[in-house]
C-alpha cells in the first residue's frame, strides 16, 4: 500500500501472517527511511494521509495507528483499538474517520475529537475499498458473507450514515478510483479451483 504526503511517499509492508512483522517505510529525497518503531503489528493493511496526519491500518492486530507527519519523521499521536473488527481501508470526511471491516461486515465512523465510534453501518457483505465522490462514500463489497465473490458497490450518505444506493458491478470489486466524474472499479474473482480472473467496471454520472 502506498500513500503520498508533500515530499514523501509512505509504504506499508504487510509482513507475514501470524508473525506480527508488518512495517512502515518512507521515501523522501531519493532516500529510503524505515520507521524506527517497526514492526507495527500483524498485517499492515493500508495507509491514508489527511493533511498532516498518517493513518495506518493494522488488520491482523485489529488497530489503527495515527501519526503526525513532521519534518523530522513520524510522531505517534493516537491508537484506535477496533476490537478485532478486521479493519481494511480508511477515508476521512470533515472530522470523522470512516473505515471498512471484514469481521463485523460494517462501516464504522469515529469522531476524531473524541476517538469514539459514533456509527456502525451494516454492509451487504465484506467491504473493502472506500472512496469519496460528490460528498458520498462509495464502498466495494469484495466478498459475500460466506466469503464467495461479491458483486456490489454501495453508496453511503455520510450526513445520514446510511446506504442510499447499490450498484451491481460484476464479481470481485476491490480498488476504485474517480476519474473525470466517473468511478472505475478493479475486480478480481475466482473459480472453484481458485483460478483468478480479472475485470473492470465503471459507474457513470447517470
C-alpha positions in Angstrom: 0.0 0.0 0.0 1.3 3.5 -0.9 0.3 7.0 0.3 1.7 10.3 -0.6 2.3 13.4 1.5 4.1 16.5 0.3 7.6 15.4 -0.4 7.3 11.9 1.0 5.9 8.6 -0.1 4.8 6.2 2.6 4.9 2.5 2.1 3.1 -0.3 4.1 4.7 -3.7 4.1 2.1 -6.2 5.4 4.6 -8.8 6.7 3.9 -12.4 7.3 0.7 -13.9 8.7 0.9 -14.7 12.4 4.4 -13.1 12.8 3.4 -9.5 13.7 6.2 -8.1 11.5 4.2 -5.6 9.4 6.2 -2.5 8.8 6.1 1.2 7.7 8.6 2.9 5.4 9.1 6.3 3.7 10.9 7.6 0.6 12.0 11.2 0.6 14.7 12.9 -1.5 15.6 9.6 -3.1 16.3 8.1 0.3 14.6 5.1 2.0 13.7 5.5 5.7 12.4 2.8 8.0 10.1 3.8 10.8 12.2 3.4 13.9 9.4 1.7 15.9 8.9 -1.1 13.4 7.3 -3.6 13.4 3.8 -2.2 13.9 1.9 -5.5 14.2 0.3 -8.2 12.2 -0.5 -7.4 8.6 -0.2 -3.7 7.9 -3.2 -3.4 5.5 -3.4 0.2 4.3 -2.4 3.8 4.7 -4.3 7.1 4.4 -2.9 10.7 4.6 -5.1 13.6 5.7 -3.3 16.9 5.9 -0.5 16.3 8.4 -1.8 13.0 9.7 -0.9 9.5 8.6 -3.4 6.7 9.4 -2.1 3.1 9.4 -4.5 0.2 9.4 -3.0 -3.0 11.1 -5.5 -5.6 10.1 -4.4 -8.7 12.0 -3.7 -6.8 15.2 -7.1 -5.0 14.9 -6.0 -1.4 15.3 -5.5 1.9 13.5 -2.3 3.8 14.4 -2.3 7.6 13.9 0.9 9.6 13.3 1.7 13.3 13.0 3.8 13.9 9.8 6.7 16.1 10.9 9.8 17.4 9.1 11.8 15.1 11.4 9.7 12.0 10.8 6.6 10.4 12.2 5.3 11.1 15.7 2.7 8.7 17.2 -0.5 10.7 18.2 -3.3 8.2 18.7 -4.0 4.4 18.8 -7.5 3.2 17.9 -8.4 -0.3 19.1 -11.0 -1.7 16.8 -11.6 -4.8 19.0 -10.6 -7.1 16.1 -13.2 -5.9 13.7 -10.9 -6.7 10.8 -10.2 -3.1 9.6 -9.4 -2.7 5.9 -9.5 0.7 4.3 -10.0 4.3 5.6 -11.2 7.7 4.5 -11.6 11.0 6.4 -14.6 13.2 5.9 -14.6 16.5 7.7 -13.6 15.4 11.3 -14.8 11.8 11.0 -12.8 8.7 10.2 -14.7 6.0 8.3 -13.2 2.5 7.9 -14.3 -0.8 6.4 -14.3 -4.0 8.4 -14.5 -7.6 7.4 -15.1 -9.5 10.6 -18.0 -7.2 11.6 -19.1 -6.6 8.0 -19.7 -2.9 8.5 -18.5 0.6 8.0 -17.5 2.3 11.3 -17.5 6.1 11.9 -15.1 7.6 14.5 -15.2 11.2 15.8 -11.6 12.3 15.6 -12.1 14.8 18.5 -13.2 12.1 21.0 -11.8 9.0 19.2 -15.1 7.3 19.9 -17.2 5.3 17.5 -20.4 7.2 16.6 -22.0 4.9 14.0 -21.7 1.4 12.7 -23.3 0.9 9.2 -24.1 -2.7 8.3 -22.9 -3.8 4.8 -24.4 -6.5 2.5 -21.1 -8.4 2.6 -17.4 -7.8 3.4 -16.5 -4.2 2.5 -13.1 -3.3 1.1 -12.1 0.0 -0.6 -13.8 3.3 0.3 -13.6 6.5 -1.7 -15.4 9.9 -1.7 -17.2 11.3 -4.8 -19.6 14.3 -4.8 -20.0 14.1 -1.0 -20.9 10.4 -0.9 -18.9 7.4 0.2 -18.6 4.5 -2.3 -17.7 1.1 -0.8 -16.8 -2.0 -2.7 -18.2 -5.3 -1.4 -15.5 -7.6 -2.4 -17.0 -10.8 -0.8 -20.3 -12.0 0.4 -20.9 -13.2 4.0 -19.9 -16.7 3.0 -16.6 -15.4 1.6 -17.6 -16.1 -2.0 -17.1 -13.3 -4.6 -19.3 -10.2 -4.0 -20.6 -8.1 -6.9 -21.7 -4.8 -5.3 -20.6 -1.2 -4.7 -22.8 0.5 -2.1 -23.2 4.3 -1.6 -23.4 5.8 1.9 -24.5 9.3 2.7 -22.2 10.5 5.5 -24.8 13.0 6.7 -27.3 10.3 7.3 -24.9 7.4 7.9 -27.0 5.0 5.8 -26.8 3.2 2.4 -28.6 5.3 -0.2 -27.8 3.3 -3.4 -26.4 0.0 -4.5 -24.7 -0.9 -7.9 -24.2 -4.4 -9.2 -20.8 -4.1 -10.9 -19.6 -7.7 -11.5 -17.8 -10.2 -9.3 -14.9 -9.3 -7.1 -14.9 -5.5 -6.8 -11.9 -4.1 -5.0 -9.9 -0.9 -5.7 -11.7 2.1 -7.1 -10.7 5.5 -8.4 -12.6 8.6 -9.6 -11.6 10.0 -13.0 -13.5 12.8 -14.8 -16.6 12.3 -12.6 -16.7 8.5 -13.3 -15.8 5.7 -10.9 -13.6 2.9 -12.2 -13.6 -0.4 -10.3 -10.9 -3.1 -10.5 -12.2 -6.6 -10.0 -10.6 -10.0 -9.1 -12.7 -13.1 -8.8 -12.1 -16.9 -8.6 -13.5 -20.2 -9.8 -13.9 -23.3 -7.6 -10.2 -24.2 -8.1 -9.0 -20.7 -7.0 -8.0 -19.8 -10.5 -8.1 -16.0 -10.7 -10.0 -13.9 -13.3 -10.0 -10.1 -13.7 -12.2 -7.4 -14.9 -13.1 -3.7 -14.7 -16.4 -1.8 -14.4 -17.4 1.8 -14.5 -20.1 3.8 -12.7 -21.1 7.0 -14.6 -22.9 10.1 -13.6 -26.2 8.5 -14.8 
